[in-house]
C-alpha cells in the first residue's frame, strides 16, 4: 500500500484480480445455495482453492507456515470473498488465526495454525458478546469465550436460522480444553474478526451496486431504460459515495489495527453494504424479493453482516470511546 491515500500497490491489485477470476469461474451462487441447504462439500472444495491462493495464510505468522501477519492483504482478499458471497466461517477463521498467533509459541498454535494456513482446518469462533458460533457443524475447530477465558469446544448444540440462509448460527457446546486467558489474545481475536467482517461487507456492497447498475441499464419503463432517470442516478451515486468513503477507512484500519479505526471501518462498510442492499431491492422491484434471483444472496448477507462482529451501535461506542 502506498501513500496517505491508501492506494493498493500493483501486487495487491493483481492479488484481487486473481481471486476475482478464480471465484467468478467457481460459480459461487451455486456453492452458497448448497451450503445453505446443508451440503458443505462444494464449499469445502472452494475453501481448499482459496487456501491454495494463500487467503487463509495471511493471518498466520511465517513461523507457523503462513505468510503473515498481513492485515492489508487480508482486507484485499476478504473484499473479494464478499463480492462473490463466499459462504462459511471465513471471518471466524481469520479471527481464530489471530487468536492462536497471539498465544505465543504455544502447543495449540503449533498444532492448529499450519492447518488453518493450508486450508485443512476450518475454524469458527463464538464472537464476543454473541450466543452463536457460525457454521460450527461444518468447522473443524470451534473457539468459545467462557469464564473470562478462551476454550476449544468439541460439541455443539442446536442451529438457528439467520437473516442469511447460508449462515448457520450454532450454539456452542460446553467449553472443553483451555486455550488461553491472555487478554491480548482476546483483543487479537476481535481485531482480526472485525477487519475481516468489514472487508467482507464492503465487497458485498460493491457486488450489490455492480449488479444493480447492470440491471437498470436493461430494465425499461415507458420504453426508456430506468438507469437514465435522475432519481435512479442519485440513488446509485449515493450508494457509490458510501462505498467509496468506507474503502480508505478499511485500509487505514488494516494499517493501524487499532480498536477505534477497526470499529469505524466496520461501521461504515456494513452500513454502506446495507444501504446498497436497500437500493438494490428498490430498483429491482418485486423481483428483488425472490430467492431464485442471485441478488438475494448478497442482500441477505448484507443484512447479516450489519450486526456481525460489532453492531452499528457497538461500533459507534468504540469510536467514541
N, C-alpha and C positions, 0 to 999 in steps of 0.2 A: 504494500500500500504506500502511496506517495503523496506528499504534500499535506497541507492542512485541510484540503477539500475532500479528503478521504477517497481519493480515486484509486481504483484497483489497478495493479500493475498488469503487465501482459500475461504473466504466468497465471495469475489469479483469474483473469478473464478467460484464458484458454481452459482452465480447470472447469469453470462454469459452463463453457460451451460443450466440453466433452461430456459432462454429466447430463446436460440438456439433451444431447444427441442420443446418449445411451437410454435415458428414461423415455424419450419420445418413441424409440424403437421397441421399448418394453411393453407398450400398451398398458400404462398404469391404471386407467379406469377399470379394466377387467380384473387387475390384481386387487384393487380396492374393493370391488364388489365381492370377490371371492373371500377376501379377508373378513368383510362384514358378515358373510354367511358362515363363518367358522372354518373355512378351508384355508389353512395357513401355508400350504405348500408353495403356491405361486409367490407369496410374499417372502418366504424364506429363500426361494431361488433368487428373487430380486435383491434381497439382503446380501446374499453372497456376492453378487455382481457389484453392489455398492462397496462392499468390503475390499474387493479386488481393486476398485478405483481409489482406495485409500480413505474413504469417508470416515470410517469409524476409528481409524488410526490417528485422526487429527487431534483428539483429546487425550491420547495415550502417549506418555513420555517415551523417548527413544530407548531408554534402558529396559523398557517392557515391550519392545518390538513394535512400538508406534513410531510416529513421525512428529509428534507434538511435544509440548502443547502449542497448538497453532489456532488460537481463537478466531482470527480474521478469516483464515481459510475455512474453518468450520462454519462460520457465518455464510460465506460464499456457497458452500456445499448445501447448507440447510435451506437457503433461499430456493435452490433448485429442487430440493425434496418437496418443499411447499408448492412450488409451481406445478409439480407433477402429482401432488396429493399422495405421496408415498405413504402407505399405511404402516402400522406397527409402532413400537415404542422407540422411535429413532431419537427423540429428545431425551427420553429417560436413559437410553444407553449412553449418550454423551454425558449426562449428569452422573451416572454410575462410574464412568471412566474418570471424571474429575474427582469424584469422591475417593476412589481407590488410589489414585495418584497422590492425593493429599494425605493418605495414611502413612506415607513414607515407605521405606523398604520393608513392607510387611509381607507376611506369608500370603495373605489374601491378594495383595497387589501382584505378587509373583505368579500366583496361580491363575488369576482371572483376567488381568489386563491383556496378556497376549491373545487370549481368545476373543476378547472384545475387539481388539485391533484387526484380527483376521476374519472376523465375522462368525466364528463358530459359537460365540456366546452372545445371545440376545438378552439384554438386561432391561429391567424395569424398576422404577422407584415409586414408592408412595410419596408424592410430593409433600413438602412441609405444609401442614395445615389442612391437607386433604384426606378424605377417608379411603381413597381408592388408589390402586396401582394399575396403570394402563396395560392391558393385554398380558396380564400375569400368566394366564393359561397358555400363552404361546411362548413366553420367555423362558430362558434357561436359568435366570438369576433374578431374584426379587429382593430389593432392599427396602426396609421399612424403618420408620422412626418410632421408638418406644422407650419410655422412661429415661429420656434425655440421652439416648444412645442410638446408634445405627446398628441394625441387625440384618442378617440374612434370614429369609423366610423359605421354608421348604414346602409349605402347603398354602393353598388359597381357598377363600370362601366363595360365596355367590358372585355372579357377574351381573351388572346392571347396564341398562341402556344409556347411551349418551345422545346429545344433540347430533352427533356424527355417528351413524350406524357402524362405521368401520373402527370406532374406538370402543373397546370393551373395558368397562370400568369394573375392576375386580377388587373385592375385599381381601386384603392380605390375611394369611393365617397367623397364628401366634408367632412371635419372634423366636427365632432359634439361635443360631450362632452369632455371638457378638462380633461386630466389625470394628467399631471404634467409638470412643466417647469424646474424641477431639473436636472442638468447636470449629477448627479450621477446615475439617472435613465436611462439617455441616455447611459452612459457607461456600466451599468449592462445589458441593452438590447443587446448591441453589443457583450459584453463578453460572455454571455451565448449562443447567437446565433452562434458566431464564434466557440466556443468549440464544440457545438453540430454538426455543419456542418463539422468540421474537423473529428470528430469521425465517423460520417455517411460516409464520403468519405473514410476513412481508411477501414471501413467494406465493402464498395463496392469494393475497390481494392482487398481485401482478397478473396471475393467471385469470382471475375474475375480470380484471379490466381488459386484458387482451381478448378474451372470449366475447365480452360484451361489445367491444369496438367492432370485432368481426361481424357480430350479429346485426348491429344497427346499420351496417353498410349494405346488408342484403334484405332486411325486413322493410317492407313498404307500407305506407298508408296514403290513400288518395293518389296512388301512382308515384309517390315520392319516397326515397329512402329516408327513414326516420333519423338517420345519422346527420342529415342536413338541417334538422330542426334546431333552432337556437337553444331551446330548453335542454334538449338531449346533449348538445355540445357542452353546455355549462355543467351538467351533472357529471359527464366524463372528465371534464377539466378539473372539477373539484376532487374527484377520485384520484386523478393523477397527482395533483398537488399534495394530497395527504400521503400518498405512497412515496413521492419524491422527498418529502420532509422527513419521513421515517428512515429513509436509506442512510443518510450520514449519521443519524443518531445510532443506528445499528452498528455501523462500522466503527464509530467513535467509541461505543461501549465495548466492542471487541478489543480495541487497543488499550483501554484503561482497565476493563473488568472490575470497575467499582460498582458498589451496590446501587448508588443513585443513578449512574449512567445506564446500567442494565435495566433498571426499573423504567426509566424514561424511554428506552428503546422498546421494551415490551409493551408499554402503554401505547405509544404512537403506532407501532407496527400492527398490533392487534386491533386497535380502533380503526386504522386505515383499512385493514382487511375486512372488518365488519361493515364499514361504510361501503366498500367495494361490493360486498355481498348484497347489501340492500339496493344499491344502484343496479346491479346485475339483475336482481329479481324484478325490480320495477320495469326496467327496459325490455326484459324478455317477456313480460306479461304473464299470463296464466301458465304458459309452457314452462316457466321457471320453477314452478312448484312440483313438476313431475319427476319421479325418481328415475325414469328412463333416460332423462337428459343428463349427460355427463356433468353439466354445470352444477347440478345439485350436490355433487361430491365435494366441490370446493365451497359452495355456500354453507353447507353443514359443518365443514371443517373450520371455516372462519368463525362460526358461532361457538364451536367448542374451544378453539384456541384463545378466544377472547378472555376466558377465565382460567385457563390452564397456566400454571406456573406464574401466578400473580394476576388477580382480577384488576380491572381498571382502578377501583378504589384503593386496593392494596398497593398498587404501583404508585399512585399519587401520594400516598402516605410515605412511601420510601423516598420519593424525590424530595418531598417537603422536609423529611427528617434529616 
